[in-house]
């Protein structure tokens, strides 16, 4: 599976598990909501800084977001 697809799947799953809207997660991570939507649809790749911010907002390690076998 492509890294963008793994990130998309993990972002969606973690966001849903935490009961967050795209807007709430985007605000917490300091990214634009449409950017987050693009990430969740595997339409965009991201920088390490933004990956770290998203991971922090979700309470996981950045590496967890791109781990194909990560299942919290």
mmCIF file as Biopython writes it, N, C-alpha, C and O atoms, coordinates in Angstrom:
data_model
#
loop_
_atom_site.group_PDB
_atom_site.id
_atom_site.type_symbol
_atom_site.label_atom_id
_atom_site.label_alt_id
_atom_site.label_comp_id
_atom_site.label_asym_id
_atom_site.label_entity_id
_atom_site.label_seq_id
_atom_site.pdbx_PDB_ins_code
_atom_site.Cartn_x
_atom_site.Cartn_y
_atom_site.Cartn_z
_atom_site.occupancy
_atom_site.B_iso_or_equiv
_atom_site.auth_seq_id
_atom_site.auth_asym_id
_atom_site.pdbx_PDB_model_num
ATOM 1   N N  . UNK A ? 1  ? 0.856   -1.178 0.000  1.0 0.0 1  A 1 
ATOM 2   C CA . UNK A ? 1  ? 0.000   0.000  0.000  1.0 0.0 1  A 1 
ATOM 3   C C  . UNK A ? 1  ? 0.902   1.241  0.000  1.0 0.0 1  A 1 
ATOM 4   O O  . UNK A ? 1  ? 1.929   1.266  0.678  1.0 0.0 1  A 1 
ATOM 5   N N  . UNK A ? 2  ? 0.520   2.247  -0.748 1.0 0.0 2  A 1 
ATOM 6   C CA . UNK A ? 2  ? 1.297   3.481  -0.841 1.0 0.0 2  A 1 
ATOM 7   C C  . UNK A ? 2  ? 1.288   4.231  0.490  1.0 0.0 2  A 1 
ATOM 8   O O  . UNK A ? 2  ? 0.294   4.178  1.214  1.0 0.0 2  A 1 
ATOM 9   N N  . UNK A ? 3  ? 2.372   4.926  0.826  1.0 0.0 3  A 1 
ATOM 10  C CA . UNK A ? 3  ? 2.429   5.670  2.092  1.0 0.0 3  A 1 
ATOM 11  C C  . UNK A ? 3  ? 1.276   6.647  2.261  1.0 0.0 3  A 1 
ATOM 12  O O  . UNK A ? 3  ? 0.762   6.807  3.367  1.0 0.0 3  A 1 
ATOM 13  N N  . UNK A ? 4  ? 0.860   7.307  1.176  1.0 0.0 4  A 1 
ATOM 14  C CA . UNK A ? 4  ? -0.248  8.253  1.278  1.0 0.0 4  A 1 
ATOM 15  C C  . UNK A ? 4  ? -1.543  7.545  1.672  1.0 0.0 4  A 1 
ATOM 16  O O  . UNK A ? 4  ? -2.346  8.089  2.430  1.0 0.0 4  A 1 
ATOM 17  N N  . UNK A ? 5  ? -1.742  6.337  1.159  1.0 0.0 5  A 1 
ATOM 18  C CA . UNK A ? 5  ? -2.941  5.563  1.489  1.0 0.0 5  A 1 
ATOM 19  C C  . UNK A ? 5  ? -2.904  5.080  2.937  1.0 0.0 5  A 1 
ATOM 20  O O  . UNK A ? 5  ? -3.933  5.057  3.611  1.0 0.0 5  A 1 
ATOM 21  N N  . UNK A ? 6  ? -1.731  4.699  3.410  1.0 0.0 6  A 1 
ATOM 22  C CA . UNK A ? 6  ? -1.589  4.278  4.812  1.0 0.0 6  A 1 
ATOM 23  C C  . UNK A ? 6  ? -1.879  5.459  5.729  1.0 0.0 6  A 1 
ATOM 24  O O  . UNK A ? 6  ? -2.624  5.328  6.700  1.0 0.0 6  A 1 
ATOM 25  N N  . UNK A ? 7  ? -1.294  6.606  5.424  1.0 0.0 7  A 1 
ATOM 26  C CA . UNK A ? 7  ? -1.546  7.808  6.223  1.0 0.0 7  A 1 
ATOM 27  C C  . UNK A ? 7  ? -3.028  8.142  6.217  1.0 0.0 7  A 1 
ATOM 28  O O  . UNK A ? 7  ? -3.595  8.436  7.270  1.0 0.0 7  A 1 
ATOM 29  N N  . UNK A ? 8  ? -3.661  8.104  5.064  1.0 0.0 8  A 1 
ATOM 30  C CA . UNK A ? 8  ? -5.089  8.422  4.953  1.0 0.0 8  A 1 
ATOM 31  C C  . UNK A ? 8  ? -5.915  7.499  5.841  1.0 0.0 8  A 1 
ATOM 32  O O  . UNK A ? 8  ? -6.767  7.965  6.598  1.0 0.0 8  A 1 
ATOM 33  N N  . UNK A ? 9  ? -5.667  6.199  5.754  1.0 0.0 9  A 1 
ATOM 34  C CA . UNK A ? 9  ? -6.422  5.229  6.555  1.0 0.0 9  A 1 
ATOM 35  C C  . UNK A ? 9  ? -6.226  5.456  8.049  1.0 0.0 9  A 1 
ATOM 36  O O  . UNK A ? 9  ? -7.188  5.447  8.817  1.0 0.0 9  A 1 
ATOM 37  N N  . UNK A ? 10 ? -4.968  5.660  8.457  1.0 0.0 10 A 1 
ATOM 38  C CA . UNK A ? 10 ? -4.695  5.841  9.881  1.0 0.0 10 A 1 
ATOM 39  C C  . UNK A ? 10 ? -5.266  7.158  10.404 1.0 0.0 10 A 1 
ATOM 40  O O  . UNK A ? 10 ? -5.794  7.202  11.515 1.0 0.0 10 A 1 
ATOM 41  N N  . UNK A ? 11 ? -5.167  8.224  9.623  1.0 0.0 11 A 1 
ATOM 42  C CA . UNK A ? 11 ? -5.747  9.502  10.054 1.0 0.0 11 A 1 
ATOM 43  C C  . UNK A ? 11 ? -7.250  9.383  10.254 1.0 0.0 11 A 1 
ATOM 44  O O  . UNK A ? 11 ? -7.780  9.804  11.283 1.0 0.0 11 A 1 
ATOM 45  N N  . UNK A ? 12 ? -7.936  8.808  9.271  1.0 0.0 12 A 1 
ATOM 46  C CA . UNK A ? 12 ? -9.396  8.674  9.361  1.0 0.0 12 A 1 
ATOM 47  C C  . UNK A ? 12 ? -9.800  7.836  10.560 1.0 0.0 12 A 1 
ATOM 48  O O  . UNK A ? 12 ? -10.700 8.205  11.314 1.0 0.0 12 A 1 
ATOM 49  N N  . UNK A ? 13 ? -9.120  6.694  10.731 1.0 0.0 13 A 1 
ATOM 50  C CA . UNK A ? 13 ? -9.473  5.794  11.828 1.0 0.0 13 A 1 
ATOM 51  C C  . UNK A ? 13 ? -9.238  6.446  13.192 1.0 0.0 13 A 1 
ATOM 52  O O  . UNK A ? 13 ? -10.098 6.379  14.069 1.0 0.0 13 A 1 
ATOM 53  N N  . UNK A ? 14 ? -8.082  7.069  13.368 1.0 0.0 14 A 1 
ATOM 54  C CA . UNK A ? 14 ? -7.768  7.698  14.655 1.0 0.0 14 A 1 
ATOM 55  C C  . UNK A ? 14 ? -8.691  8.883  14.939 1.0 0.0 14 A 1 
ATOM 56  O O  . UNK A ? 14 ? -9.137  9.073  16.071 1.0 0.0 14 A 1 
ATOM 57  N N  . UNK A ? 15 ? -8.970  9.668  13.919 1.0 0.0 15 A 1 
ATOM 58  C CA . UNK A ? 15 ? -9.855  10.817 14.103 1.0 0.0 15 A 1 
ATOM 59  C C  . UNK A ? 15 ? -11.252 10.343 14.517 1.0 0.0 15 A 1 
ATOM 60  O O  . UNK A ? 15 ? -11.866 10.922 15.413 1.0 0.0 15 A 1 
ATOM 61  N N  . UNK A ? 16 ? -11.746 9.295  13.867 1.0 0.0 16 A 1 
ATOM 62  C CA . UNK A ? 16 ? -13.067 8.750  14.202 1.0 0.0 16 A 1 
ATOM 63  C C  . UNK A ? 16 ? -13.078 8.166  15.617 1.0 0.0 16 A 1 
ATOM 64  O O  . UNK A ? 16 ? -14.034 8.369  16.365 1.0 0.0 16 A 1 
ATOM 65  N N  . UNK A ? 17 ? -12.023 7.447  15.980 1.0 0.0 17 A 1 
ATOM 66  C CA . UNK A ? 17 ? -11.941 6.851  17.321 1.0 0.0 17 A 1 
ATOM 67  C C  . UNK A ? 17 ? -11.974 7.914  18.414 1.0 0.0 17 A 1 
ATOM 68  O O  . UNK A ? 17 ? -12.476 7.671  19.512 1.0 0.0 17 A 1 
ATOM 69  N N  . UNK A ? 18 ? -11.441 9.084  18.108 1.0 0.0 18 A 1 
ATOM 70  C CA . UNK A ? 18 ? -11.395 10.159 19.095 1.0 0.0 18 A 1 
ATOM 71  C C  . UNK A ? 18 ? -12.599 11.091 19.004 1.0 0.0 18 A 1 
ATOM 72  O O  . UNK A ? 18 ? -12.711 12.052 19.765 1.0 0.0 18 A 1 
ATOM 73  N N  . UNK A ? 19 ? -13.493 10.799 18.072 1.0 0.0 19 A 1 
ATOM 74  C CA . UNK A ? 19 ? -14.710 11.580 17.925 1.0 0.0 19 A 1 
ATOM 75  C C  . UNK A ? 19 ? -14.467 13.004 17.454 1.0 0.0 19 A 1 
ATOM 76  O O  . UNK A ? 19 ? -15.210 13.917 17.814 1.0 0.0 19 A 1 
ATOM 77  N N  . UNK A ? 20 ? -13.427 13.194 16.650 1.0 0.0 20 A 1 
ATOM 78  C CA . UNK A ? 20 ? -13.082 14.531 16.168 1.0 0.0 20 A 1 
ATOM 79  C C  . UNK A ? 20 ? -13.591 14.745 14.752 1.0 0.0 20 A 1 
ATOM 80  O O  . UNK A ? 20 ? -13.569 13.828 13.931 1.0 0.0 20 A 1 
ATOM 81  N N  . UNK A ? 21 ? -14.042 15.937 14.476 1.0 0.0 21 A 1 
ATOM 82  C CA . UNK A ? 21 ? -14.357 16.315 13.103 1.0 0.0 21 A 1 
ATOM 83  C C  . UNK A ? 21 ? -13.051 16.658 12.405 1.0 0.0 21 A 1 
ATOM 84  O O  . UNK A ? 21 ? -12.022 16.847 13.054 1.0 0.0 21 A 1 
ATOM 85  N N  . UNK A ? 22 ? -13.095 16.736 11.088 1.0 0.0 22 A 1 
ATOM 86  C CA . UNK A ? 22 ? -11.908 17.170 10.357 1.0 0.0 22 A 1 
ATOM 87  C C  . UNK A ? 22 ? -11.507 18.569 10.817 1.0 0.0 22 A 1 
ATOM 88  O O  . UNK A ? 22 ? -10.323 18.853 10.993 1.0 0.0 22 A 1 
ATOM 89  N N  . UNK A ? 23 ? -12.470 19.420 11.006 1.0 0.0 23 A 1 
ATOM 90  C CA . UNK A ? 23 ? -12.166 20.792 11.412 1.0 0.0 23 A 1 
ATOM 91  C C  . UNK A ? 23 ? -11.499 20.837 12.788 1.0 0.0 23 A 1 
ATOM 92  O O  . UNK A ? 23 ? -10.549 21.592 12.995 1.0 0.0 23 A 1 
ATOM 93  N N  . UNK A ? 24 ? -11.996 20.029 13.723 1.0 0.0 24 A 1 
ATOM 94  C CA . UNK A ? 24 ? -11.419 20.018 15.071 1.0 0.0 24 A 1 
ATOM 95  C C  . UNK A ? 24 ? -9.976  19.517 15.040 1.0 0.0 24 A 1 
ATOM 96  O O  . UNK A ? 24 ? -9.102  20.103 15.679 1.0 0.0 24 A 1 
ATOM 97  N N  . UNK A ? 25 ? -9.724  18.439 14.303 1.0 0.0 25 A 1 
ATOM 98  C CA . UNK A ? 25 ? -8.359  17.919 14.217 1.0 0.0 25 A 1 
ATOM 99  C C  . UNK A ? 25 ? -7.454  18.911 13.501 1.0 0.0 25 A 1 
ATOM 100 O O  . UNK A ? 25 ? -6.323  19.145 13.928 1.0 0.0 25 A 1 
ATOM 101 N N  . UNK A ? 26 ? -7.943  19.488 12.428 1.0 0.0 26 A 1 
ATOM 102 C CA . UNK A ? 26 ? -7.145  20.460 11.687 1.0 0.0 26 A 1 
ATOM 103 C C  . UNK A ? 26 ? -6.770  21.640 12.574 1.0 0.0 26 A 1 
ATOM 104 O O  . UNK A ? 26 ? -5.622  22.086 12.559 1.0 0.0 26 A 1 
ATOM 105 N N  . UNK A ? 27 ? -7.725  22.151 13.346 1.0 0.0 27 A 1 
ATOM 106 C CA . UNK A ? 27 ? -7.449  23.264 14.261 1.0 0.0 27 A 1 
ATOM 107 C C  . UNK A ? 27 ? -6.398  22.871 15.288 1.0 0.0 27 A 1 
ATOM 108 O O  . UNK A ? 27 ? -5.463  23.628 15.550 1.0 0.0 27 A 1 
ATOM 109 N N  . UNK A ? 28 ? -6.553  21.692 15.865 1.0 0.0 28 A 1 
ATOM 110 C CA . UNK A ? 28 ? -5.617  21.220 16.895 1.0 0.0 28 A 1 
ATOM 111 C C  . UNK A ? 28 ? -4.204  21.058 16.337 1.0 0.0 28 A 1 
ATOM 112 O O  . UNK A ? 28 ? -3.220  21.337 17.022 1.0 0.0 28 A 1 
ATOM 113 N N  . UNK A ? 29 ? -4.114  20.604 15.085 1.0 0.0 29 A 1 
ATOM 114 C CA . UNK A ? 29 ? -2.810  20.361 14.465 1.0 0.0 29 A 1 
ATOM 115 C C  . UNK A ? 29 ? -2.253  21.594 13.749 1.0 0.0 29 A 1 
ATOM 116 O O  . UNK A ? 29 ? -1.093  21.601 13.336 1.0 0.0 29 A 1 
ATOM 117 N N  . UNK A ? 30 ? -3.067  22.625 13.605 1.0 0.0 30 A 1 
ATOM 118 C CA . UNK A ? 30 ? -2.599  23.844 12.940 1.0 0.0 30 A 1 
ATOM 119 C C  . UNK A ? 30 ? -2.504  23.717 11.421 1.0 0.0 30 A 1 
ATOM 120 O O  . UNK A ? 30 ? -1.638  24.321 10.788 1.0 0.0 30 A 1 
ATOM 121 N N  . UNK A ? 31 ? -3.411  22.919 10.849 1.0 0.0 31 A 1 
ATOM 122 C CA . UNK A ? 31 ? -3.463  22.783 9.394  1.0 0.0 31 A 1 
ATOM 123 C C  . UNK A ? 31 ? -4.856  23.184 8.909  1.0 0.0 31 A 1 
ATOM 124 O O  . UNK A ? 31 ? -5.798  23.281 9.695  1.0 0.0 31 A 1 
ATOM 125 N N  . UNK A ? 32 ? -4.965  23.411 7.621  1.0 0.0 32 A 1 
ATOM 126 C CA . UNK A ? 32 ? -6.240  23.762 7.023  1.0 0.0 32 A 1 
ATOM 127 C C  . UNK A ? 32 ? -7.124  22.527 6.912  1.0 0.0 32 A 1 
ATOM 128 O O  . UNK A ? 32 ? -6.620  21.432 6.663  1.0 0.0 32 A 1 
ATOM 129 N N  . UNK A ? 33 ? -8.431  22.682 7.092  1.0 0.0 33 A 1 
ATOM 130 C CA . UNK A ? 33 ? -9.349  21.553 7.031  1.0 0.0 33 A 1 
ATOM 131 C C  . UNK A ? 33 ? -9.335  20.896 5.650  1.0 0.0 33 A 1 
ATOM 132 O O  . UNK A ? 33 ? -9.380  19.669 5.557  1.0 0.0 33 A 1 
ATOM 133 N N  . UNK A ? 34 ? -9.275  21.674 4.595  1.0 0.0 34 A 1 
ATOM 134 C CA . UNK A ? 34 ? -9.257  21.080 3.258  1.0 0.0 34 A 1 
ATOM 135 C C  . UNK A ? 34 ? -7.954  20.309 3.014  1.0 0.0 34 A 1 
ATOM 136 O O  . UNK A ? 34 ? -7.947  19.302 2.306  1.0 0.0 34 A 1 
ATOM 137 N N  . UNK A ? 35 ? -6.873  20.779 3.595  1.0 0.0 35 A 1 
ATOM 138 C CA . UNK A ? 35 ? -5.592  20.067 3.512  1.0 0.0 35 A 1 
ATOM 139 C C  . UNK A ? 35 ? -5.720  18.708 4.202  1.0 0.0 35 A 1 
ATOM 140 O O  . UNK A ? 35 ? -5.283  17.688 3.668  1.0 0.0 35 A 1 
ATOM 141 N N  . UNK A ? 36 ? -6.322  18.703 5.393  1.0 0.0 36 A 1 
ATOM 142 C CA . UNK A ? 36 ? -6.532  17.448 6.109  1.0 0.0 36 A 1 
ATOM 143 C C  . UNK A ? 36 ? -7.419  16.516 5.287  1.0 0.0 36 A 1 
ATOM 144 O O  . UNK A ? 36 ? -7.155  15.316 5.215  1.0 0.0 36 A 1 
ATOM 145 N N  . UNK A ? 37 ? -8.461  17.056 4.672  1.0 0.0 37 A 1 
ATOM 146 C CA . UNK A ? 37 ? -9.319  16.249 3.811  1.0 0.0 37 A 1 
ATOM 147 C C  . UNK A ? 37 ? -8.545  15.630 2.664  1.0 0.0 37 A 1 
ATOM 148 O O  . UNK A ? 37 ? -8.754  14.467 2.320  1.0 0.0 37 A 1 
ATOM 149 N N  . UNK A ? 38 ? -7.647  16.413 2.072  1.0 0.0 38 A 1 
ATOM 150 C CA . UNK A ? 38 ? -6.803  15.879 1.001  1.0 0.0 38 A 1 
ATOM 151 C C  . UNK A ? 38 ? -5.909  14.749 1.508  1.0 0.0 38 A 1 
ATOM 152 O O  . UNK A ? 38 ? -5.706  13.757 0.808  1.0 0.0 38 A 1 
ATOM 153 N N  . UNK A ? 39 ? -5.378  14.896 2.712  1.0 0.0 39 A 1 
ATOM 154 C CA . UNK A ? 39 ? -4.553  13.835 3.294  1.0 0.0 39 A 1 
ATOM 155 C C  . UNK A ? 39 ? -5.396  12.583 3.538  1.0 0.0 39 A 1 
ATOM 156 O O  . UNK A ? 39 ? -4.952  11.470 3.256  1.0 0.0 39 A 1 
ATOM 157 N N  . UNK A ? 40 ? -6.595  12.761 4.055  1.0 0.0 40 A 1 
ATOM 158 C CA . UNK A ? 40 ? -7.465  11.623 4.354  1.0 0.0 40 A 1 
ATOM 159 C C  . UNK A ? 40 ? -7.969  10.930 3.091  1.0 0.0 40 A 1 
ATOM 160 O O  . UNK A ? 40 ? -8.405  9.780  3.150  1.0 0.0 40 A 1 
ATOM 161 N N  . UNK A ? 41 ? -7.915  11.604 1.973  1.0 0.0 41 A 1 
ATOM 162 C CA . UNK A ? 41 ? -8.319  11.004 0.699  1.0 0.0 41 A 1 
ATOM 163 C C  . UNK A ? 41 ? -7.112  10.577 -0.134 1.0 0.0 41 A 1 
ATOM 164 O O  . UNK A ? 41 ? -7.248  10.218 -1.304 1.0 0.0 41 A 1 
ATOM 165 N N  . UNK A ? 42 ? -5.939  10.622 0.479  1.0 0.0 42 A 1 
ATOM 166 C CA . UNK A ? 42 ? -4.679  10.234 -0.171 1.0 0.0 42 A 1 
ATOM 167 C C  . UNK A ? 42 ? -4.418  11.043 -1.437 1.0 0.0 42 A 1 
ATOM 168 O O  . UNK A ? 42 ? -3.826  10.539 -2.391 1.0 0.0 42 A 1 
ATOM 169 N N  . UNK A ? 43 ? -4.860  12.296 -1.442 1.0 0.0 43 A 1 
ATOM 170 C CA . UNK A ? 43 ? -4.652  13.178 -2.586 1.0 0.0 43 A 1 
ATOM 171 C C  . UNK A ? 43 ? -3.437  14.077 -2.414 1.0 0.0 43 A 1 
ATOM 172 O O  . UNK A ? 43 ? -3.117  14.873 -3.296 1.0 0.0 43 A 1 
ATOM 173 N N  . UNK A ? 44 ? -2.763  13.949 -1.281 1.0 0.0 44 A 1 
ATOM 174 C CA . UNK A ? 44 ? -1.673  14.865 -0.973 1.0 0.0 44 A 1 
ATOM 175 C C  . UNK A ? 44 ? -0.686  14.135 -0.077 1.0 0.0 44 A 1 
ATOM 176 O O  . UNK A ? 44 ? -1.074  13.233 0.666  1.0 0.0 44 A 1 
ATOM 177 N N  . UNK A ? 45 ? 0.563   14.506 -0.138 1.0 0.0 45 A 1 
ATOM 178 C CA . UNK A ? 45 ? 1.538   14.040 0.844  1.0 0.0 45 A 1 
ATOM 179 C C  . UNK A ? 45 ? 1.793   15.203 1.794  1.0 0.0 45 A 1 
ATOM 180 O O  . UNK A ? 45 ? 1.304   16.309 1.563  1.0 0.0 45 A 1 
ATOM 181 N N  . UNK A ? 46 ? 2.544   14.970 2.846  1.0 0.0 46 A 1 
ATOM 182 C CA . UNK A ? 46 ? 2.732   16.012 3.851  1.0 0.0 46 A 1 
ATOM 183 C C  . UNK A ? 46 ? 4.197   16.121 4.245  1.0 0.0 46 A 1 
ATOM 184 O O  . UNK A ? 46 ? 5.022   15.285 3.879  1.0 0.0 46 A 1 
ATOM 185 N N  . UNK A ? 47 ? 4.500   17.168 4.999  1.0 0.0 47 A 1 
ATOM 186 C CA . UNK A ? 47 ? 5.852   17.365 5.505  1.0 0.0 47 A 1 
ATOM 187 C C  . UNK A ? 47 ? 5.998   16.663 6.846  1.0 0.0 47 A 1 
ATOM 188 O O  . UNK A ? 47 ? 5.007   16.297 7.478  1.0 0.0 47 A 1 
ATOM 189 N N  . UNK A ? 48 ? 7.228   16.480 7.268  1.0 0.0 48 A 1 
ATOM 190 C CA . UNK A ? 48 ? 7.469   15.866 8.575  1.0 0.0 48 A 1 
ATOM 191 C C  . UNK A ? 48 ? 6.924   16.728 9.704  1.0 0.0 48 A 1 
ATOM 192 O O  . UNK A ? 48 ? 6.410   16.203 10.691 1.0 0.0 48 A 1 
ATOM 193 N N  . UNK A ? 49 ? 7.032   18.046 9.568  1.0 0.0 49 A 1 
ATOM 194 C CA . UNK A ? 49 ? 6.515   18.930 10.616 1.0 0.0 49 A 1 
ATOM 195 C C  . UNK A ? 49 ? 5.006   18.799 10.763 1.0 0.0 49 A 1 
ATOM 196 O O  . UNK A ? 49 ? 4.491   18.763 11.880 1.0 0.0 49 A 1 
ATOM 197 N N  . UNK A ? 50 ? 4.299   18.729 9.647  1.0 0.0 50 A 1 
ATOM 198 C CA . UNK A ? 50 ? 2.845   18.580 9.716  1.0 0.0 50 A 1 
ATOM 199 C C  . UNK A ? 50 ? 2.455   17.188 10.183 1.0 0.0 50 A 1 
ATOM 200 O O  . UNK A ? 50 ? 1.472   17.031 10.907 1.0 0.0 50 A 1 
ATOM 201 N N  . UNK A ? 51 ? 3.213   16.176 9.779  1.0 0.0 51 A 1 
ATOM 202 C CA . UNK A ? 51 ? 2.965   14.822 10.255 1.0 0.0 51 A 1 
ATOM 203 C C  . UNK A ? 51 ? 3.114   14.775 11.775 1.0 0.0 51 A 1 
ATOM 204 O O  . UNK A ? 51 ? 2.303   14.155 12.462 1.0 0.0 51 A 1 
ATOM 205 N N  . UNK A ? 52 ? 4.149   15.429 12.297 1.0 0.0 52 A 1 
ATOM 206 C CA . UNK A ? 52 ? 4.369   15.473 13.743 1.0 0.0 52 A 1 
ATOM 207 C C  . UNK A ? 52 ? 3.238   16.209 14.446 1.0 0.0 52 A 1 
ATOM 208 O O  . UNK A ? 52 ? 2.798   15.782 15.514 1.0 0.0 52 A 1 
ATOM 209 N N  . UNK A ? 53 ? 2.758   17.308 13.869 1.0 0.0 53 A 1 
ATOM 210 C CA . UNK A ? 53 ? 1.664   18.070 14.477 1.0 0.0 53 A 1 
ATOM 211 C C  . UNK A ? 53 ? 0.373   17.251 14.499 1.0 0.0 53 A 1 
ATOM 212 O O  . UNK A ? 53 ? -0.361  17.278 15.487 1.0 0.0 53 A 1 
ATOM 213 N N  . UNK A ? 54 ? 0.096   16.533 13.427 1.0 0.0 54 A 1 
ATOM 214 C CA . UNK A ? 54 ? -1.095  15.685 13.387 1.0 0.0 54 A 1 
ATOM 215 C C  . UNK A ? 54 ? -0.991  14.551 14.408 1.0 0.0 54 A 1 
ATOM 216 O O  . UNK A ? 54 ? -1.959  14.237 15.100 1.0 0.0 54 A 1 
ATOM 217 N N  . UNK A ? 55 ? 0.182   13.947 14.493 1.0 0.0 55 A 1 
ATOM 218 C CA . UNK A ? 55 ? 0.390   12.868 15.463 1.0 0.0 55 A 1 
ATOM 219 C C  . UNK A ? 55 ? 0.198   13.374 16.888 1.0 0.0 55 A 1 
ATOM 220 O O  . UNK A ? 55 ? -0.448  12.714 17.702 1.0 0.0 55 A 1 
ATOM 221 N N  . UNK A ? 56 ? 0.751   14.527 17.187 1.0 0.0 56 A 1 
ATOM 222 C CA . UNK A ? 56 ? 0.605   15.101 18.530 1.0 0.0 56 A 1 
ATOM 223 C C  . UNK A ? 56 ? -0.866  15.357 18.843 1.0 0.0 56 A 1 
ATOM 224 O O  . UNK A ? 56 ? -1.331  15.055 19.942 1.0 0.0 56 A 1 
ATOM 225 N N  . UNK A ? 57 ? -1.590  15.905 17.890 1.0 0.0 57 A 1 
ATOM 226 C CA . UNK A ? 57 ? -3.011  16.191 18.096 1.0 0.0 57 A 1 
ATOM 227 C C  . UNK A ? 57 ? -3.816  14.911 18.314 1.0 0.0 57 A 1 
ATOM 228 O O  . UNK A ? 57 ? -4.842  14.929 18.994 1.0 0.0 57 A 1 
ATOM 229 N N  . UNK A ? 58 ? -3.351  13.802 17.739 1.0 0.0 58 A 1 
ATOM 230 C CA . UNK A ? 58 ? -4.044  12.523 17.883 1.0 0.0 58 A 1 
ATOM 231 C C  . UNK A ? 58 ? -3.494  11.684 19.031 1.0 0.0 58 A 1 
ATOM 232 O O  . UNK A ? 58 ? -4.058  10.639 19.356 1.0 0.0 58 A 1 
ATOM 233 N N  . UNK A ? 59 ? -2.412  12.122 19.643 1.0 0.0 59 A 1 
ATOM 234 C CA . UNK A ? 59 ? -1.836  11.401 20.778 1.0 0.0 59 A 1 
ATOM 235 C C  . UNK A ? 59 ? -1.079  10.143 20.399 1.0 0.0 59 A 1 
ATOM 236 O O  . UNK A ? 59 ? -1.050  9.176  21.160 1.0 0.0 59 A 1 
ATOM 237 N N  . UNK A ? 60 ? -0.462  10.152 19.216 1.0 0.0 60 A 1 
ATOM 238 C CA . UNK A ? 60 ? 0.326   9.005  18.762 1.0 0.0 60 A 1 
ATOM 239 C C  . UNK A ? 60 ? 1.695   9.488  18.301 1.0 0.0 60 A 1 
ATOM 240 O O  . UNK A ? 60 ? 1.941   10.692 18.224 1.0 0.0 60 A 1 
ATOM 241 N N  . UNK A ? 61 ? 2.583   8.548  17.996 1.0 0.0 61 A 1 
ATOM 242 C CA . UNK A ? 61 ? 3.889   8.895  17.448 1.0 0.0 61 A 1 
ATOM 243 C C  . UNK A ? 61 ? 3.738   9.165  15.950 1.0 0.0 61 A 1 
ATOM 244 O O  . UNK A ? 61 ? 2.891   8.556  15.298 1.0 0.0 61 A 1 
ATOM 245 N N  . UNK A ? 62 ? 4.546   10.067 15.402 1.0 0.0 62 A 1 
ATOM 246 C CA . UNK A ? 62 ? 4.468   10.309 13.954 1.0 0.0 62 A 1 
ATOM 247 C C  . UNK A ? 62 ? 4.622   9.028  13.134 1.0 0.0 62 A 1 
ATOM 248 O O  . UNK A ? 62 ? 3.949   8.853  12.118 1.0 0.0 62 A 1 
ATOM 249 N N  . UNK A ? 63 ? 5.497   8.146  13.572 1.0 0.0 63 A 1 
ATOM 250 C CA . UNK A ? 63 ? 5.708   6.899  12.825 1.0 0.0 63 A 1 
ATOM 251 C C  . UNK A ? 63 ? 4.456   6.022  12.802 1.0 0.0 63 A 1 
ATOM 252 O O  . UNK A ? 63 ? 4.265   5.237  11.873 1.0 0.0 63 A 1 
ATOM 253 N N  . UNK A ? 64 ? 3.601   6.152  13.823 1.0 0.0 64 A 1 
ATOM 254 C CA . UNK A ? 64 ? 2.364   5.369  13.846 1.0 0.0 64 A 1 
ATOM 255 C C  . UNK A ? 64 ? 1.467   5.719  12.667 1.0 0.0 64 A 1 
ATOM 256 O O  . UNK A ? 64 ? 0.755   4.859  12.148 1.0 0.0 64 A 1 
ATOM 257 N N  . UNK A ? 65 ? 1.499   6.972  12.243 1.0 0.0 65 A 1 
ATOM 258 C CA . UNK A ? 65 ? 0.602   7.417  11.168 1.0 0.0 65 A 1 
ATOM 259 C C  . UNK A ? 65 ? 0.957   6.818  9.821  1.0 0.0 65 A 1 
ATOM 260 O O  . UNK A ? 65 ? 0.114   6.775  8.925  1.0 0.0 65 A 1 
ATOM 261 N N  . UNK A ? 66 ? 2.186   6.358  9.662  1.0 0.0 66 A 1 
ATOM 262 C CA . UNK A ? 66 ? 2.585   5.762  8.383  1.0 0.0 66 A 1 
ATOM 263 C C  . UNK A ? 66 ? 2.938   4.285  8.528  1.0 0.0 66 A 1 
ATOM 264 O O  . UNK A ? 66 ? 3.549   3.695  7.636  1.0 0.0 66 A 1 
ATOM 265 N N  . UNK A ? 67 ? 2.553   3.697  9.645  1.0 0.0 67 A 1 
ATOM 266 C CA . UNK A ? 67 ? 2.786   2.272  9.893  1.0 0.0 67 A 1 
ATOM 267 C C  . UNK A ? 67 ? 1.599   1.485  9.356  1.0 0.0 67 A 1 
ATOM 268 O O  . UNK A ? 67 ? 0.470   1.659  9.814  1.0 0.0 67 A 1 
ATOM 269 N N  . UNK A ? 68 ? 1.859   0.619  8.384  1.0 0.0 68 A 1 
ATOM 270 C CA . UNK A ? 68 ? 0.791   -0.162 7.754  1.0 0.0 68 A 1 
ATOM 271 C C  . UNK A ? 68 ? 0.108   -1.111 8.724  1.0 0.0 68 A 1 
ATOM 272 O O  . UNK A ? 68 ? -1.028  -1.523 8.488  1.0 0.0 68 A 1 
ATOM 273 N N  . UNK A ? 69 ? 0.776   -1.462 9.802  1.0 0.0 69 A 1 
ATOM 274 C CA . UNK A ? 69 ? 0.214   -2.418 10.758 1.0 0.0 69 A 1 
ATOM 275 C C  . UNK A ? 69 ? -0.226  -1.773 12.054 1.0 0.0 69 A 1 
ATOM 276 O O  . UNK A ? 69 ? -0.573  -2.484 12.998 1.0 0.0 69 A 1 
ATOM 277 N N  . UNK A ? 70 ? -0.226  -0.440 12.136 1.0 0.0 70 A 1 
ATOM 278 C CA . UNK A ? 70 ? -0.617  0.244  13.369 1.0 0.0 70 A 1 
ATOM 279 C C  . UNK A ? 70 ? -2.107  0.105  13.591 1.0 0.0 70 A 1 
ATOM 280 O O  . UNK A ? 70 ? -2.916  0.428  12.722 1.0 0.0 70 A 1 
ATOM 281 N N  . UNK A ? 71 ? -2.459  -0.385 14.777 1.0 0.0 71 A 1 
ATOM 282 C CA . UNK A ? 71 ? -3.865  -0.541 15.147 1.0 0.0 71 A 1 
ATOM 283 C C  . UNK A ? 71 ? -4.011  -0.268 16.629 1.0 0.0 71 A 1 
ATOM 284 O O  . UNK A ? 71 ? -3.845  -1.173 17.447 1.0 0.0 71 A 1 
ATOM 285 N N  . UNK A ? 72 ? -4.321  0.976  16.988 1.0 0.0 72 A 1 
ATOM 286 C CA . UNK A ? 72 ? -4.441  1.308  18.421 1.0 0.0 72 A 1 
ATOM 287 C C  . UNK A ? 72 ? -5.624  0.628  19.078 1.0 0.0 72 A 1 
ATOM 288 O O  . UNK A ? 72 ? -5.854  0.809  20.273 1.0 0.0 72 A 1 
#
